[in-house]
Amino acid sequence: MPLDADHAWTPDRVLTGEEIRAAIHEVFPLEPEPREPSATARVYRFADGQGRIGFINPVSEPFCGDCDRVRLTADGKLRTCLFSLNETDLRAPLRAGATDADLERIVRDAVWRKELKHPRQRAGLHPAGPDDERHRRLTGVIAGPPA
């Protein structure tokens, strides 16, 4: 996933999902499979019947409006999108004794605020200003420290 913590991305360096599929299709013909409504991957089967391959292309083929995923970070924050600049704190309410009903309301509210488009779609590939730290943090909190 292009989290861009090091700001190495530019639009001209994006290899789109279509370009990747076309390159594979030249050697191993692909046939599309039906897409589930909330699936993030576009799945194809190899025409020879010897397997399947999936493509997740959040930049060139966004699926934000269909995505039903949320993530819980290691430090107790709920993220409704990997690219989101917003987090909902669950750790503090849990430590303060929140009930199941309280937590359900907090999660529901976060999901209702889920962006219909991620920041990459709204403002290009490079978020600016104070949001940069959130993207550096995200890489470590969700993906783990660099190997």
RABELNOR-V280095 format. One record per residue. N is the residue number from 1. PHI is phi in radians with two decimals (* if undefined). BURIAL is + if it has 16 or more other C-alpha atoms within 10 Angstrom, else -. Layout:
BEGIN
n/phi/burial
N/PHI/BURIAL
N/PHI/BURIAL
END
This chain:
BEGIN
n/phi/burial
1/*/-
2/-1.41/+
3/-1.42/+
4/1.07/+
5/-1.10/+
6/-1.67/-
7/0.95/-
8/-1.58/-
9/-1.48/-
10/-2.44/-
11/-0.97/-
12/-1.25/-
13/-1.71/-
14/-1.40/-
15/-1.69/-
16/-1.26/-
17/-1.02/+
18/-1.08/-
19/-1.13/-
20/-1.14/-
21/-1.06/+
22/-1.08/-
23/-1.12/-
24/-1.17/-
25/-1.06/-
26/-1.06/-
27/-1.75/-
28/-2.21/-
29/-0.92/-
30/-2.01/+
31/-2.22/-
32/-1.20/-
33/-1.79/-
34/-1.03/-
35/-1.75/-
36/-1.19/-
37/-0.95/-
38/-1.88/-
39/-1.24/-
40/-1.55/+
41/-1.67/+
42/-1.72/+
43/-1.80/+
44/-2.22/+
45/-1.89/+
46/-1.32/+
47/-1.04/-
48/-1.41/-
49/1.39/-
50/-1.68/-
51/2.41/-
52/-2.36/-
53/-2.51/-
54/-2.06/-
55/-2.17/-
56/-2.00/+
57/-2.16/+
58/-1.16/+
59/-1.55/+
60/-1.51/-
61/-2.44/-
62/-1.04/+
63/-2.25/+
64/-0.91/+
65/-1.12/-
66/-1.76/-
67/-1.20/+
68/-2.08/-
69/-1.72/-
70/-2.34/-
71/-2.27/-
72/-1.92/+
73/-1.34/+
74/-1.10/-
75/-1.78/-
76/1.48/+
77/-1.79/+
78/-1.66/+
79/-2.04/+
80/-1.59/+
81/-2.81/+
82/-1.06/+
83/-1.57/+
84/-1.10/+
85/-1.64/+
86/-1.99/+
87/-2.33/+
88/-2.02/+
89/-1.32/+
90/-1.84/+
91/-1.11/-
92/-1.07/-
93/-1.09/-
94/-1.08/-
95/-1.19/-
96/-1.53/-
97/1.58/-
98/-1.00/-
99/-1.45/-
100/-1.02/-
101/-1.12/-
102/-1.08/-
103/-1.14/-
104/-1.05/-
105/-1.11/-
106/-1.09/+
107/-1.16/+
108/-1.03/-
109/-1.05/-
110/-1.10/+
111/-1.16/+
112/-1.09/-
113/-1.51/-
114/-0.93/+
115/-1.15/+
116/-1.43/-
117/-2.42/-
118/-1.44/+
119/-0.98/+
120/-1.09/+
121/-1.30/-
122/-1.44/-
123/-2.34/-
124/1.53/-
125/-1.47/+
126/-1.98/+
127/-1.16/+
128/-2.01/-
129/1.19/-
130/-1.15/-
131/-1.23/-
132/-0.97/+
133/-1.08/-
134/-1.11/+
135/-1.24/+
136/-1.11/-
137/-1.13/-
138/-1.00/+
139/-1.00/+
140/-1.37/-
141/-1.33/+
142/-1.65/-
143/-1.47/-
144/1.66/-
145/-1.21/-
146/-1.04/-
147/-1.36/-
END
